Amino acid sequence: MIPRLTARAARATRPAPTGFDRRLVPPMVLGSVLNPINSSMIAVALVPIGVAFGAPPAETAWLVSALYLATAVGQPVIGRLVDMYGPRRLYLAGTALVGIAGVLGALAPSLGALIAARVLLGLGTSAAYPAAMRLTRSEAERTGQDSPAGVLAALAVANQTVAVVGPALGGLLIGLGGWRAVFTVNVPLSAACLVLGALRLPRSETRRRSVDVPGMALFALVLVALMLFLMHPSADRWYLPLLSAAAAAGFTVRELRVPDPFVDLRVLGGNGPLLTTYLRQLLAYTTSYAFMYGYTQWLEQGRGLGASTAGLALLPLSATALIVSTLTGRREAVRAKLLVGSVLQIVGCALLLVVRADSALWLLLAIGALLGIPQGLIGLATQNALYRQADPERIASSAGLLRTFMYLGALGSSAATAAFYPHRADTAGLHGLALFMLAGCVLLLATTLPDRSLGRLTPSSVTTPGKA
């Protein structure tokens, strides 16, 4: 009688695919969309949550800010742990935390408890994207074939799609089960990730065991103090940028002295192309979020559209971003995408300068459609550039840091919007915001045009570590 193989033994005896293991794609994609879906669904839940707890908009806004703060800190920190302990462990731990946060949010007795649940959501959703980047690199090393463009494009398209449908999904859930359903939905999503992750993600050896906890804590302090200031910049909060600067100085000293730092500043400082990619990410997303926040407010107050109509007016932005990402995702062409994207951003921002309160609706829709093109191009380009430029041993933490610069751009754009709209979103304020965005677009083009190294970021054969 032949003994039956256990599920683990069966997986162990299954021959490894010669190319990228497509079984990894579903858990990678599903895990990576947990963050954008929770970022976007909350938009339609803020008002009913405020009514339920008797909280004004200034307090419910922390439900958005808490997730941004936790994710901006969590992505590179958890990414470093992914590099050290492997993607499977952190993926499972992170997605399990998402389920716990969903339960806590569904049962939260107060707004404070709900904000705490959002912090847990931010930390839990920070694991999947760095894990996906680590898995992509590991598969390239295993197969010796470096062709991740299609996989990275799938991640980008899935994230953009979910960000678009998130508010509609949130509205549907609230209609079916009240605002708590926006949190409860994380439980089945978490369960699906856990099952897929346990069945399909490979076990990996621990690469390093020393964890630079003081370095991570100082890094977190730098970001939290800076982001708290960017959320509400004012003279009476002068101590926050000083605290951030002091923590940054301590972080630098710490990371230069320890043998296995959280962020290897010596290597990072010598990697000019990667630092420039982070700068491009910051510039591009500052413009993108400034348009999304500022233009939407102007459509409502300056143009006089209703909230639902203003939301529909942004559909061309999302549609063109998705179409461009889908059509161009399999071709890396990093330099070409950055050049075309930055030029189109410049054109779009220039068109905002001619917009008036009586401008034709077709022009307003066309501007949104135009600016959706660079949103699709630049996000793919920076993601592929990072994959090529980062130290393979730190790919997950480097990818997490790329997301951090995206969130810094979001907060910077929010501060700019508040500065140009001190009382209401009028046309003069929109034009001032457009000039601010235009400056960022020109800087983006200036950092891309002379950089010939971007043209050499093409797929090549990968050498497995230890077999050079």
VMD Tcl script that draws the C-alpha trace (Angstrom):
set ca {
  {0.00 0.00 0.00}
  {1.45 3.36 -1.05}
  {1.17 6.01 1.69}
  {-0.66 9.19 0.75}
  {1.45 12.30 0.46}
  {0.64 15.18 2.78}
  {-0.19 18.53 1.19}
  {3.23 19.92 2.25}
  {5.07 16.91 0.83}
  {3.09 17.15 -2.39}
  {4.09 20.79 -2.78}
  {7.70 19.90 -2.05}
  {7.76 17.23 -4.76}
  {6.02 19.43 -7.36}
  {8.57 20.54 -9.99}
  {9.36 24.24 -9.86}
  {8.21 26.24 -12.91}
  {10.94 27.23 -15.33}
  {9.56 30.77 -15.55}
  {7.94 33.11 -13.06}
  {5.66 31.07 -10.79}
  {2.22 32.41 -11.72}
  {0.73 30.85 -8.58}
  {2.35 33.72 -6.66}
  {0.46 36.42 -8.55}
  {-3.00 36.09 -6.82}
  {-1.69 36.47 -3.24}
  {0.68 39.24 -4.35}
  {-2.06 41.22 -6.06}
  {-4.77 40.62 -3.44}
  {-2.44 41.58 -0.60}
  {-1.20 44.72 -2.34}
  {-4.74 46.10 -2.88}
  {-5.60 46.03 0.84}
  {-3.99 49.44 1.30}
  {-5.63 51.34 -1.59}
  {-9.03 49.83 -0.91}
  {-8.92 50.97 2.72}
  {-7.54 54.36 1.67}
  {-10.39 54.99 -0.78}
  {-13.42 53.39 0.93}
  {-13.10 55.64 3.98}
  {-13.88 58.72 1.86}
  {-17.60 57.91 1.80}
  {-17.69 56.76 5.43}
  {-16.40 59.94 7.10}
  {-19.78 61.68 7.26}
  {-21.79 58.76 8.75}
  {-18.96 58.07 11.21}
  {-19.01 61.71 12.29}
  {-22.76 61.54 12.80}
  {-22.48 58.31 14.79}
  {-19.89 59.68 17.22}
  {-20.87 63.36 17.13}
  {-17.44 64.26 15.75}
  {-16.69 67.25 13.48}
  {-14.79 66.85 10.18}
  {-11.54 68.00 11.82}
  {-11.65 64.92 14.05}
  {-12.87 62.35 11.52}
  {-10.05 63.49 9.20}
  {-7.72 61.58 11.51}
  {-9.19 58.37 10.11}
  {-7.46 59.30 6.84}
  {-4.29 60.75 8.38}
  {-3.76 57.80 10.74}
  {-3.61 55.36 7.83}
  {-1.19 57.62 5.91}
  {1.08 57.97 8.95}
  {1.12 54.26 9.77}
  {1.69 53.25 6.15}
  {4.42 55.79 5.45}
  {6.37 54.50 8.44}
  {5.34 50.87 8.11}
  {6.19 50.24 4.45}
  {10.00 50.63 4.72}
  {10.20 49.20 8.24}
  {8.23 46.06 7.38}
  {10.03 45.96 4.05}
  {13.33 45.66 5.90}
  {11.90 42.78 7.92}
  {10.80 41.16 4.66}
  {14.39 41.38 3.40}
  {15.63 39.77 6.60}
  {13.04 37.09 7.33}
  {11.48 36.43 3.95}
  {8.19 37.56 2.36}
  {6.01 34.66 3.55}
  {6.31 35.38 7.30}
  {5.66 39.10 7.00}
  {2.91 38.69 4.42}
  {0.99 36.31 6.68}
  {1.58 38.43 9.78}
  {0.54 41.63 8.02}
  {-2.62 40.25 6.43}
  {-3.60 38.65 9.76}
  {-3.26 42.09 11.37}
  {-5.62 43.47 8.72}
  {-8.28 40.99 9.82}
  {-7.78 41.91 13.49}
  {-8.04 45.61 12.63}
  {-11.26 44.88 10.72}
  {-12.82 43.25 13.77}
  {-11.68 46.09 16.06}
  {-13.08 48.68 13.67}
  {-16.40 46.87 13.40}
  {-16.73 46.79 17.20}
  {-15.13 50.19 17.99}
  {-17.08 51.99 20.75}
  {-15.50 55.40 20.10}
  {-13.77 57.48 17.45}
  {-10.45 57.00 19.24}
  {-10.79 53.22 19.01}
  {-11.67 53.58 15.34}
  {-8.52 55.66 14.72}
  {-6.47 52.97 16.49}
  {-8.00 50.37 14.17}
  {-6.95 52.49 11.19}
  {-3.37 52.60 12.51}
  {-3.38 48.79 12.72}
  {-4.80 48.67 9.19}
  {-1.98 50.90 7.98}
  {0.66 48.69 9.55}
  {-0.99 45.45 8.39}
  {-1.40 46.61 4.80}
  {2.25 47.67 4.67}
  {3.58 44.13 4.29}
  {2.18 42.90 0.98}
  {3.76 45.35 -1.48}
  {7.35 44.98 -0.17}
  {6.75 41.21 -0.02}
  {5.61 41.25 -3.67}
  {8.76 43.10 -4.74}
  {10.91 40.64 -2.78}
  {9.12 37.68 -4.38}
  {9.59 39.17 -7.85}
  {13.32 39.53 -7.23}
  {13.55 36.03 -5.74}
  {11.81 34.52 -8.77}
  {14.23 36.34 -11.07}
  {17.15 34.90 -9.09}
  {15.65 31.41 -9.11}
  {14.95 31.30 -12.83}
  {17.83 33.46 -14.07}
  {15.25 35.30 -16.19}
  {14.65 38.95 -15.44}
  {11.29 39.90 -16.92}
  {9.20 41.42 -14.13}
  {7.48 44.15 -16.14}
  {4.23 42.20 -16.55}
  {4.11 41.27 -12.86}
  {4.87 44.82 -11.71}
  {2.27 46.14 -14.15}
  {-0.32 43.77 -12.68}
  {0.39 45.21 -9.23}
  {0.08 48.78 -10.50}
  {-3.11 48.18 -12.48}
  {-4.75 46.32 -9.60}
  {-3.92 49.12 -7.17}
  {-5.24 51.81 -9.52}
  {-8.41 49.86 -10.25}
  {-9.19 49.34 -6.59}
  {-8.51 53.01 -5.80}
  {-11.11 53.94 -8.44}
  {-13.81 51.50 -7.35}
  {-13.09 51.90 -3.63}
  {-15.52 54.78 -2.97}
  {-18.30 52.99 -4.90}
  {-17.63 49.77 -2.98}
  {-17.62 51.70 0.28}
  {-20.98 53.28 -0.58}
  {-22.43 49.86 -1.41}
  {-21.19 48.37 1.87}
  {-22.56 51.28 3.88}
  {-25.91 50.89 2.15}
  {-26.00 47.20 3.03}
  {-24.61 47.20 6.56}
  {-23.82 50.72 7.74}
  {-20.38 52.34 8.02}
  {-18.99 49.50 10.15}
  {-19.17 47.26 7.07}
  {-16.26 49.28 5.63}
  {-14.14 47.76 8.39}
  {-15.81 44.34 8.50}
  {-14.99 43.66 4.83}
  {-11.33 43.39 5.84}
  {-12.07 40.13 7.66}
  {-12.90 38.03 4.55}
  {-10.18 39.84 2.57}
  {-7.67 38.97 5.28}
  {-8.85 35.35 5.35}
  {-8.45 35.05 1.57}
  {-4.91 36.45 1.78}
  {-4.00 34.07 4.60}
  {-5.26 31.04 2.69}
  {-3.57 32.03 -0.56}
  {-0.39 33.03 1.24}
  {-0.18 29.82 3.25}
  {-0.79 27.66 0.19}
  {1.29 29.45 -2.42}
  {4.04 31.62 -0.93}
  {7.37 29.78 -0.68}
  {9.24 29.32 2.55}
  {12.57 31.11 2.59}
  {15.67 31.15 4.72}
  {16.29 34.00 7.14}
  {18.90 36.29 5.63}
  {19.87 38.26 8.74}
  {18.80 38.21 12.36}
  {19.91 41.52 13.88}
  {17.14 44.11 13.84}
  {18.11 47.77 14.09}
  {15.24 48.75 16.40}
  {16.74 52.14 17.48}
  {17.28 53.04 13.82}
  {13.69 52.12 12.97}
  {12.39 54.13 15.94}
  {14.38 57.23 14.93}
  {13.21 56.86 11.34}
  {9.61 56.66 12.54}
  {10.09 59.80 14.66}
  {11.52 61.70 11.67}
  {8.53 60.83 9.51}
  {5.78 61.24 12.10}
  {6.98 64.68 13.20}
  {7.38 65.85 9.60}
  {4.03 64.49 8.47}
  {2.18 65.94 11.47}
  {3.55 69.33 10.48}
  {2.64 68.89 6.81}
  {-0.92 67.98 7.75}
  {-1.45 71.35 9.47}
  {1.54 73.65 8.83}
  {1.43 76.69 11.08}
  {3.79 78.87 13.11}
  {2.60 77.50 16.46}
  {3.77 74.01 15.40}
  {7.37 75.14 14.88}
  {8.68 72.42 17.17}
  {7.65 69.60 14.82}
  {10.14 70.30 11.99}
  {12.84 70.90 14.61}
  {12.03 67.56 16.24}
  {12.12 65.90 12.82}
  {15.51 67.47 12.04}
  {16.96 66.43 15.41}
  {15.69 62.87 14.94}
  {17.14 62.85 11.41}
  {20.55 63.85 12.78}
  {20.38 61.09 15.40}
  {19.23 58.62 12.75}
  {22.17 59.49 10.51}
  {24.71 59.05 13.30}
  {23.15 55.76 14.33}
  {22.97 54.27 10.82}
  {26.58 55.20 10.01}
  {27.88 53.46 13.14}
  {26.03 50.14 13.34}
  {27.27 47.17 11.25}
  {23.82 46.14 9.99}
  {21.73 49.34 9.80}
  {18.04 49.65 9.00}
  {18.96 51.97 6.11}
  {22.52 51.63 4.81}
  {23.18 55.33 4.30}
  {26.64 54.71 2.85}
  {25.23 52.54 0.07}
  {22.14 54.70 -0.39}
  {24.20 57.88 -0.47}
  {26.35 56.40 -3.22}
  {23.32 55.32 -5.24}
  {22.47 58.59 -6.94}
  {20.05 57.06 -9.46}
  {17.90 55.53 -6.69}
  {17.86 58.79 -4.72}
  {16.75 60.58 -7.89}
  {13.97 58.02 -8.33}
  {12.72 58.82 -4.84}
  {12.81 62.54 -5.71}
  {10.84 61.90 -8.91}
  {8.27 59.91 -6.96}
  {7.83 62.83 -4.55}
  {7.51 65.41 -7.34}
  {5.15 63.33 -9.48}
  {2.75 62.43 -6.68}
  {2.77 65.94 -5.22}
  {1.38 67.11 -8.57}
  {-0.98 64.15 -8.90}
  {-2.52 64.54 -5.45}
  {-2.61 68.35 -5.68}
  {-4.69 68.01 -8.83}
  {-6.94 65.37 -7.29}
  {-7.57 67.35 -4.10}
  {-7.42 70.89 -5.44}
  {-9.24 70.40 -8.73}
  {-12.08 68.48 -7.09}
  {-12.62 71.23 -4.52}
  {-12.57 73.88 -7.25}
  {-15.11 71.97 -9.34}
  {-17.50 72.11 -6.38}
  {-16.89 75.63 -5.10}
  {-15.34 77.51 -8.03}
  {-17.32 75.88 -10.85}
  {-20.46 75.20 -8.78}
  {-20.84 71.48 -9.50}
  {-22.47 69.13 -7.01}
  {-20.31 66.65 -5.11}
  {-21.51 63.67 -7.15}
  {-21.06 65.52 -10.45}
  {-17.54 66.62 -9.44}
  {-16.71 63.01 -8.64}
  {-17.95 61.90 -12.05}
  {-15.84 64.62 -13.67}
  {-12.73 62.85 -12.39}
  {-13.63 59.54 -14.02}
  {-11.65 60.40 -17.20}
  {-8.55 60.81 -15.01}
  {-8.93 57.31 -13.60}
  {-9.95 55.80 -16.93}
  {-6.94 57.08 -18.87}
  {-4.55 56.11 -16.05}
  {-5.87 52.55 -16.11}
  {-5.80 52.30 -19.89}
  {-2.25 53.64 -20.13}
  {-1.00 51.34 -17.35}
  {-2.60 48.33 -19.03}
  {-1.32 49.13 -22.52}
  {2.24 50.09 -21.57}
  {2.82 47.92 -18.51}
  {4.75 45.15 -20.24}
  {7.28 47.56 -21.74}
  {9.59 49.10 -19.15}
  {10.83 52.10 -21.24}
  {11.51 53.99 -18.01}
  {13.06 57.11 -19.51}
  {10.45 57.45 -22.26}
  {7.58 57.11 -19.76}
  {9.09 59.70 -17.43}
  {9.72 62.16 -20.27}
  {6.26 61.81 -21.78}
  {4.64 61.85 -18.35}
  {6.42 64.99 -17.15}
  {5.72 66.86 -20.42}
  {2.03 65.98 -20.25}
  {1.90 67.08 -16.62}
  {3.34 70.43 -17.70}
  {0.73 70.76 -20.45}
  {-2.10 69.80 -18.10}
  {-1.03 72.27 -15.40}
  {-0.64 75.02 -18.02}
  {-4.21 74.37 -19.18}
  {-5.41 74.88 -15.61}
  {-4.18 78.47 -15.88}
  {-6.79 79.22 -18.57}
  {-9.69 77.58 -16.72}
  {-12.43 79.93 -15.55}
  {-15.67 79.49 -13.60}
  {-17.60 79.49 -16.88}
  {-15.26 77.12 -18.77}
  {-16.95 74.49 -20.89}
  {-17.48 71.12 -19.26}
  {-15.70 69.34 -22.13}
  {-12.51 71.29 -21.34}
  {-12.69 70.32 -17.67}
  {-13.13 66.66 -18.58}
  {-10.32 66.84 -21.15}
  {-7.86 68.20 -18.59}
  {-8.65 65.32 -16.25}
  {-8.23 62.78 -19.06}
  {-4.92 64.37 -20.07}
  {-3.48 64.28 -16.55}
  {-4.51 60.66 -16.14}
  {-1.94 59.67 -18.78}
  {1.15 60.71 -16.76}
  {-0.41 59.21 -13.64}
  {-0.36 55.84 -15.39}
  {3.07 56.29 -16.97}
  {5.09 57.71 -14.09}
  {3.92 55.27 -11.44}
  {5.02 52.34 -13.61}
  {8.30 54.04 -14.51}
  {9.40 54.77 -10.93}
  {8.43 51.26 -9.81}
  {10.49 49.66 -12.60}
  {13.38 52.06 -12.02}
  {13.51 51.15 -8.35}
  {13.50 47.44 -9.18}
  {16.60 47.97 -11.33}
  {18.42 50.45 -9.12}
  {17.92 49.09 -5.58}
  {20.30 46.71 -3.83}
  {18.74 43.25 -4.42}
  {19.32 42.38 -0.76}
  {17.23 45.41 0.28}
  {14.63 45.43 -2.48}
  {11.64 45.18 -0.10}
  {12.72 48.03 2.19}
  {13.65 50.14 -0.86}
  {10.19 49.51 -2.34}
  {8.58 50.46 0.96}
  {10.54 53.72 0.98}
  {9.26 54.46 -2.53}
  {5.71 54.28 -1.13}
  {6.76 56.58 1.73}
  {7.77 59.29 -0.76}
  {4.38 58.87 -2.44}
  {2.61 59.58 0.86}
  {4.89 62.54 1.54}
  {3.79 63.89 -1.84}
  {0.17 63.41 -0.82}
  {0.67 65.32 2.41}
  {2.71 68.05 0.71}
  {-0.05 68.54 -1.84}
  {-2.63 68.70 0.93}
  {-0.65 71.47 2.64}
  {-0.31 73.35 -0.67}
  {-4.04 73.06 -1.32}
  {-4.82 74.49 2.10}
  {-2.39 77.37 1.48}
  {-3.89 78.34 -1.89}
  {-7.47 77.88 -0.69}
  {-7.42 79.74 2.67}
  {-11.17 80.43 2.62}
  {-12.69 78.70 -0.40}
  {-11.58 76.96 -3.58}
  {-11.89 79.90 -5.99}
  {-10.39 80.28 -9.46}
  {-7.53 82.51 -8.30}
  {-6.52 79.84 -5.80}
  {-6.68 77.16 -8.50}
  {-4.34 79.21 -10.70}
  {-1.90 79.63 -7.82}
  {-2.04 75.89 -7.16}
  {-1.46 75.25 -10.89}
  {1.73 77.35 -10.79}
  {2.91 75.34 -7.77}
  {2.21 72.11 -9.64}
  {3.88 73.47 -12.76}
  {7.09 74.11 -10.82}
  {7.12 70.50 -9.65}
  {6.52 69.21 -13.19}
  {9.39 71.27 -14.56}
  {11.67 69.89 -11.84}
  {10.57 66.37 -12.73}
  {11.45 66.97 -16.38}
  {14.76 68.58 -15.38}
  {15.78 65.49 -13.37}
  {14.82 63.17 -16.24}
  {15.97 64.85 -19.45}
  {19.75 64.72 -18.82}
  {19.67 61.28 -17.13}
  {20.87 58.90 -19.86}
  {21.29 56.08 -17.35}
  {17.52 55.56 -17.43}
  {17.79 54.32 -20.99}
  {20.01 51.47 -19.81}
  {17.48 50.13 -17.28}
  {16.44 47.18 -19.41}
  {15.77 43.50 -18.66}
  {18.86 41.38 -18.42}
  {19.83 37.94 -17.19}
  {19.95 37.61 -13.41}
  {22.73 35.85 -11.57}
  {21.66 33.89 -8.54}
  {23.59 35.04 -5.44}
  {26.62 32.87 -4.82}
  {26.84 31.81 -8.50}
  {28.54 34.82 -9.96}
}
mol new
graphics top color blue
foreach p $ca { graphics top sphere $p radius 0.5 }
foreach p [lrange $ca 0 end-1] q [lrange $ca 1 end] { graphics top cylinder $p $q radius 0.2 }
display resetview
